[in-house]
Amino acid sequence: MHELALSQDIVEMLTRLAAREGINTISRVVLEVGEISGVEPEALAFCFDAATRSTPVQGAELCIENIAVVGVCRGCAANFPCAGGLAPCPQCGAYGATIIQGAELRLKEFEGE
């Protein structure tokens, strides 16, 4: 389960950022998880809770924002949603879009005191 390793990395990053900003306790964390990132949001939330124990992040509210897949057509350059990463361009019908959104795992923001 790579979500545990990801959660531990996120907690380490949050701990470093909080220390740099003079924050002692983190109360809220917002993550963006792309639809085709390979990360299971429910597993990430479960592992995040375990990874935060005995850290400044313990007890923080975790908000996960799901990011839909968007591609750009290689033929006509139209941007369009492509569920699961495979969809024809609605403008020209071509396949093989370049994915420009939906594979990310990103720390969007955090709050604390």
VENGISUL-V872295 format. One line per field, one symbol per residue. ss: DSSP state (H for helix, E for strand, - for the rest). phi: phi as a letter, one per 30 degrees, with the letter a starting at -180 (. if undefined). A space follows every 10 residues. Layout:
ss = ???
phi = ???
This chain:
ss = -HHHHHHHHH HHHHHHHHHH H----EEEEE EEEE------ HHHHHHHHHH H--------- EEEEEEE--E EE------EE E-HHH----- -------EEE E---EEEEEE EE-
phi = .ddddddddd dddddddddd ciccbccbbc ccbdecdicd eddddddeed ddeibdceid dccccdcddb bbdddcidca dbeiibaddd dbidcjdddc ajcdbbddab bab
